[in-house]
Amino acid sequence: MNYQMLIEARDNIQPYMDVTPMLSSPLLDKHMKGSVFMKADCLCPTGAFKLRGAINAVSTLSDAQKQAGVVAFSTGNHAQAVAYAGLTFGVRSVIIMPKTANAVKIENTRLLGADVVLFDPETETREAIAEHYEKEQGLSLIRPYDHPEVIAGQGTSGLEMVDYCHSRHITPDYCYVPASGGGYLAGVSIAIAKHFPRCEIVGVESDVSRPWFNSMNKGQRTHYAQTGPSICDAILPPHPMPGELTWPIVKGNVTRFIAASDDEVRASMNMLESYLGLATEPCGAITLAAALTDGERREGKQILCVVSGRNRDFSAQS
């Protein structure tokens, strides 16, 4: 992985996606005690940043690979992204999703033309099912984060943040990015670290799943079991361990990791809706939640936070 791959990815996705805005609010700045700029990747066409990586990955397939089709596994946002990319390029997509996934995400994936295969997460593994389709039908497997073209595609969000900061003469002190498997974090960190080497890049995890925090402390990829349920389902990685490809990138660029609780995330969701008019999914607000808990570090600072998604099942909200 390198910076040039991000530049190429930006060229690949530009015909199919608009630049997502950076949003700010003086009221939010008051709460933050600094200047905060929210990267609204929740406004991507499929409602989450995942479309960046999916379009880049599918666009780089050979004609023969496109003719055969693609397969992916996901709880929802990557599923919709790969389905959308398949629709865009006229490529068949098979998406493996747990039957417990967000109903809105399952339905939207089907509406985008994908063949959705539901599985029981208690008795089956999504990777095994996806690899079966890859082997038996010759489909190209688009992994949600451990895939070089996916990482490069997600990194285009970082390039857009860099362009915004340069245009506004902003030198960010902190950049908060969700961790999960590390594709988004790795890609964004490549762009931010190159242009703003003094900016502290902070990975954000749910307080019930901290594989990155524990792995960084041990200096190696470490399995860390989830300790309980969370409303931030989209940030819980398929494997409770950092990705193999994302690990060295993140280890080299990211300074530290912060965890946010469900209550902190709910409060941040309310703030984003009140101050910026963004109705996000829980994971979309987790970076703001983390930044708000970062205490005196953020006072008087220039802060970047990514709003990763909006695919929320409103019928399930209490």
C-alpha positions as CSV (number, residue, x, y, z in Angstrom):
1,M,0.0,0.0,0.0
2,N,1.2,3.5,-0.8
3,Y,0.0,7.0,-1.4
4,Q,0.0,6.7,-5.2
5,M,-2.7,4.0,-4.9
6,L,-5.0,6.6,-3.2
7,I,-4.4,9.0,-6.1
8,E,-5.3,6.3,-8.6
9,A,-8.4,5.3,-6.6
10,R,-9.6,8.9,-6.6
11,D,-9.4,8.9,-10.4
12,N,-11.3,5.6,-10.5
13,I,-14.2,6.7,-8.3
14,Q,-14.5,10.3,-9.4
15,P,-17.0,9.6,-12.2
16,Y,-19.3,7.7,-9.9
17,M,-19.2,9.7,-6.6
18,D,-19.3,13.3,-5.6
19,V,-16.9,14.7,-2.9
20,T,-18.7,14.5,0.4
21,P,-18.8,17.8,2.5
22,M,-17.0,18.9,5.6
23,L,-19.5,20.3,8.0
24,S,-19.1,22.5,11.1
25,S,-21.2,24.3,13.7
26,P,-20.4,27.0,16.2
27,L,-22.6,25.2,18.7
28,L,-20.6,22.0,18.2
29,D,-17.4,23.9,18.6
30,K,-18.6,25.2,21.9
31,H,-19.2,21.7,23.2
32,M,-15.8,20.6,21.8
33,K,-14.0,23.7,23.1
34,G,-12.2,23.6,19.8
35,S,-12.9,23.7,16.1
36,V,-14.4,20.5,14.8
37,F,-14.9,19.6,11.1
38,M,-17.1,16.6,10.4
39,K,-16.4,14.6,7.2
40,A,-19.9,13.6,6.1
41,D,-19.2,10.3,4.4
42,C,-22.7,9.3,5.6
43,L,-23.8,11.3,2.5
44,C,-22.2,8.8,0.1
45,P,-24.9,7.3,-2.2
46,T,-25.2,4.1,-0.2
47,G,-25.2,6.0,3.1
48,A,-21.7,5.0,4.1
49,F,-18.0,5.4,3.2
50,K,-17.8,1.8,2.1
51,L,-18.8,2.8,-1.4
52,R,-15.4,4.3,-2.0
53,G,-13.6,1.0,-1.6
54,A,-16.2,-1.1,-3.4
55,I,-16.2,1.1,-6.5
56,N,-12.4,1.2,-6.6
57,A,-12.1,-2.6,-6.2
58,V,-14.7,-3.4,-8.8
59,S,-13.4,-0.8,-11.3
60,T,-10.0,-2.4,-11.2
61,L,-11.2,-5.9,-12.1
62,S,-10.4,-7.4,-15.5
63,D,-13.1,-7.8,-18.1
64,A,-13.2,-11.5,-17.4
65,Q,-13.5,-11.0,-13.7
66,K,-16.3,-8.5,-14.2
67,Q,-18.1,-11.0,-16.4
68,A,-17.9,-13.7,-13.8
69,G,-19.1,-11.4,-10.9
70,V,-18.1,-10.6,-7.3
71,V,-18.9,-11.9,-3.9
72,A,-18.7,-10.2,-0.5
73,F,-19.6,-10.7,3.1
74,S,-20.9,-8.0,5.3
75,T,-23.3,-7.0,8.1
76,G,-24.6,-4.2,5.8
77,N,-22.7,-1.2,4.7
78,H,-20.1,-3.1,2.6
79,A,-22.9,-5.3,1.3
80,Q,-24.8,-2.3,-0.1
81,A,-21.5,-0.8,-1.4
82,V,-20.5,-3.9,-3.4
83,A,-24.1,-4.3,-4.7
84,Y,-24.1,-0.6,-5.8
85,A,-20.7,-1.1,-7.5
86,G,-22.0,-4.2,-9.2
87,L,-25.0,-2.3,-10.5
88,T,-22.8,0.5,-11.7
89,F,-20.5,-1.7,-13.7
90,G,-23.1,-4.3,-14.8
91,V,-21.4,-6.9,-12.6
92,R,-23.3,-9.7,-10.8
93,S,-22.9,-9.5,-7.0
94,V,-23.5,-12.2,-4.4
95,I,-23.6,-10.8,-0.9
96,I,-23.3,-13.0,2.2
97,M,-25.1,-11.5,5.2
98,P,-26.1,-12.7,8.7
99,K,-29.8,-13.2,9.1
100,T,-29.5,-11.0,12.2
101,A,-28.3,-8.0,10.1
102,N,-30.1,-4.7,10.1
103,A,-33.3,-5.3,8.1
104,V,-33.0,-2.0,6.2
105,K,-29.5,-2.9,5.0
106,I,-30.6,-6.4,3.9
107,E,-33.5,-4.9,1.9
108,N,-31.4,-2.1,0.4
109,T,-28.8,-4.6,-0.7
110,R,-31.5,-6.6,-2.5
111,L,-33.0,-3.5,-4.1
112,L,-29.5,-2.7,-5.5
113,G,-29.7,-6.0,-7.5
114,A,-27.5,-8.3,-5.4
115,D,-28.2,-11.9,-4.7
116,V,-28.4,-11.9,-0.9
117,V,-27.5,-15.2,0.8
118,L,-28.4,-15.2,4.5
119,F,-26.6,-17.4,7.0
120,D,-26.9,-18.3,10.7
121,P,-23.9,-16.7,12.5
122,E,-24.3,-19.3,15.3
123,T,-23.6,-22.2,13.1
124,E,-22.0,-20.9,9.9
125,T,-19.1,-18.5,8.9
126,R,-19.5,-15.9,6.3
127,E,-15.9,-16.3,5.0
128,A,-16.4,-20.0,4.3
129,I,-19.6,-19.3,2.4
130,A,-18.0,-16.5,0.4
131,E,-14.9,-18.6,-0.4
132,H,-17.2,-21.4,-1.6
133,Y,-18.8,-19.0,-4.2
134,E,-15.3,-17.7,-5.1
135,K,-14.0,-21.3,-5.8
136,E,-17.1,-22.9,-7.3
137,Q,-18.4,-20.0,-9.4
138,G,-15.2,-18.1,-10.1
139,L,-16.4,-14.9,-8.4
140,S,-13.9,-12.3,-7.2
141,L,-14.0,-11.9,-3.4
142,I,-14.2,-8.2,-2.3
143,R,-13.2,-8.3,1.3
144,P,-14.5,-5.5,3.5
145,Y,-11.1,-4.2,4.7
146,D,-8.2,-6.7,4.0
147,H,-8.1,-5.8,0.3
148,P,-5.6,-3.3,-1.2
149,E,-8.0,-1.7,-3.6
150,V,-10.6,-1.3,-0.8
151,I,-8.1,0.3,1.5
152,A,-7.0,2.7,-1.3
153,G,-10.6,3.6,-2.1
154,Q,-11.4,4.3,1.6
155,G,-8.3,6.5,1.6
156,T,-9.9,8.9,-0.9
157,S,-11.9,10.3,2.0
158,G,-8.6,11.3,3.6
159,L,-7.5,13.0,0.3
160,E,-10.8,15.0,0.3
161,M,-10.2,16.1,3.9
162,V,-6.6,17.2,3.0
163,D,-8.0,19.2,0.1
164,Y,-10.6,20.9,2.3
165,C,-8.0,21.7,5.0
166,H,-5.6,23.2,2.4
167,S,-8.4,25.3,0.9
168,R,-9.3,26.7,4.3
169,H,-5.8,27.0,5.6
170,I,-6.5,24.5,8.4
171,T,-3.7,22.5,10.0
172,P,-5.5,19.7,11.9
173,D,-4.2,18.7,15.3
174,Y,-6.4,15.5,15.6
175,C,-8.2,13.2,13.2
176,Y,-10.6,10.6,14.7
177,V,-11.5,7.6,12.5
178,P,-13.5,4.4,13.3
179,A,-11.2,1.4,13.6
180,S,-13.2,-1.8,13.0
181,G,-11.1,-4.0,10.7
182,G,-8.9,-1.1,9.8
183,G,-9.6,-0.4,6.1
184,Y,-11.0,3.1,6.5
185,L,-8.5,3.9,9.3
186,A,-5.5,2.7,7.2
187,G,-6.6,4.4,4.0
188,V,-7.4,7.8,5.7
189,S,-4.2,7.6,7.8
190,I,-2.0,7.3,4.6
191,A,-3.4,10.6,3.3
192,I,-3.4,12.5,6.6
193,A,0.1,11.3,7.7
194,K,1.6,12.4,4.4
195,H,0.2,15.9,4.4
196,F,-0.1,16.6,8.1
197,P,2.7,14.6,9.8
198,R,2.1,16.4,13.2
199,C,-1.6,15.6,13.2
200,E,-2.4,12.9,15.7
201,I,-4.5,10.2,14.1
202,V,-6.8,8.5,16.6
203,G,-8.6,5.2,16.1
204,V,-12.0,4.7,17.6
205,E,-13.5,1.5,18.9
206,S,-16.6,0.4,20.8
207,D,-16.0,-0.2,24.4
208,V,-17.1,-3.8,24.0
209,S,-14.7,-4.6,21.2
210,R,-11.1,-3.4,21.5
211,P,-8.8,-5.5,19.3
212,W,-6.8,-2.6,18.1
213,F,-6.1,-1.1,21.5
214,N,-5.0,-4.5,22.9
215,S,-3.0,-5.3,19.8
216,M,-1.2,-2.0,19.9
217,N,-0.3,-2.5,23.5
218,K,1.1,-5.9,22.8
219,G,2.9,-4.8,19.6
220,Q,1.3,-7.6,17.5
221,R,-2.1,-8.6,16.1
222,T,-4.1,-10.0,19.0
223,H,-7.4,-11.8,19.2
224,Y,-9.8,-10.0,21.6
225,A,-13.2,-11.4,22.2
226,Q,-16.2,-9.0,22.2
227,T,-17.4,-8.5,25.8
228,G,-21.1,-7.7,25.1
229,P,-23.6,-6.3,22.7
230,S,-23.4,-2.8,21.2
231,I,-25.6,-0.5,19.1
232,C,-22.5,0.1,17.0
233,D,-22.8,-3.2,15.1
234,A,-21.1,-1.8,12.0
235,I,-17.9,-1.1,13.8
236,L,-17.6,-4.6,15.3
237,P,-15.1,-6.4,13.0
238,P,-16.0,-9.8,11.5
239,H,-12.9,-11.1,13.3
240,P,-12.0,-9.7,16.7
241,M,-8.5,-9.0,15.5
242,P,-6.9,-6.3,13.3
243,G,-6.7,-7.0,9.6
244,E,-3.5,-8.6,8.2
245,L,-3.0,-5.9,5.5
246,T,-4.3,-3.0,7.6
247,W,-2.2,-3.8,10.7
248,P,1.2,-2.5,9.5
249,I,-0.3,0.7,8.0
250,V,-2.3,1.5,11.1
251,K,0.6,0.6,13.4
252,G,2.8,3.0,11.6
253,N,0.4,6.0,11.3
254,V,-2.0,5.8,14.3
255,T,-0.9,7.1,17.6
256,R,-3.6,5.7,20.0
257,F,-7.1,4.3,20.3
258,I,-10.1,5.5,22.2
259,A,-13.3,3.6,23.1
260,A,-16.8,5.0,23.2
261,S,-19.8,3.6,25.1
262,D,-23.3,3.2,23.7
263,D,-24.5,6.1,25.9
264,E,-21.8,8.4,24.6
265,V,-22.7,7.4,21.0
266,R,-26.4,8.1,21.5
267,A,-25.6,11.6,22.9
268,S,-23.4,12.3,19.9
269,M,-26.1,11.1,17.5
270,N,-28.4,13.6,19.0
271,M,-25.8,16.4,18.7
272,L,-25.1,15.6,15.0
273,E,-28.9,15.7,14.2
274,S,-29.4,18.9,16.3
275,Y,-26.4,20.9,15.1
276,L,-25.7,19.6,11.6
277,G,-29.0,18.0,10.5
278,L,-27.3,14.6,10.1
279,A,-29.4,11.5,11.1
280,T,-26.6,9.0,11.4
281,E,-26.3,5.3,12.4
282,P,-24.6,4.8,15.7
283,C,-21.2,4.2,14.2
284,G,-21.5,7.4,12.3
285,A,-21.4,9.3,15.6
286,I,-18.7,7.3,17.4
287,T,-15.8,9.5,16.4
288,L,-17.6,12.6,17.8
289,A,-18.3,10.6,20.9
290,A,-14.6,9.8,21.2
291,A,-13.4,13.3,20.6
292,L,-15.8,14.7,23.2
293,T,-14.3,12.3,25.8
294,D,-10.8,13.3,25.0
295,G,-10.7,15.9,27.6
296,E,-8.2,18.8,27.6
297,R,-6.4,17.4,24.6
298,R,-9.0,18.9,22.3
299,E,-9.3,22.4,23.8
300,G,-8.5,25.1,21.3
301,K,-7.5,22.5,18.7
302,Q,-8.4,21.9,15.1
303,I,-10.2,18.5,14.9
304,L,-11.3,16.3,12.1
305,C,-14.0,13.6,12.7
306,V,-15.4,11.3,10.1
307,V,-19.2,10.5,10.0
308,S,-19.0,7.1,8.5
309,G,-22.6,6.1,7.9
310,R,-26.3,6.8,8.2
311,N,-27.9,3.4,7.5
312,R,-30.1,3.3,10.6
313,D,-33.2,1.1,11.1
314,F,-35.5,3.9,12.4
315,S,-38.3,1.4,13.2
316,A,-36.0,-0.3,15.7
317,Q,-35.0,2.9,17.5
318,S,-36.5,3.4,20.9
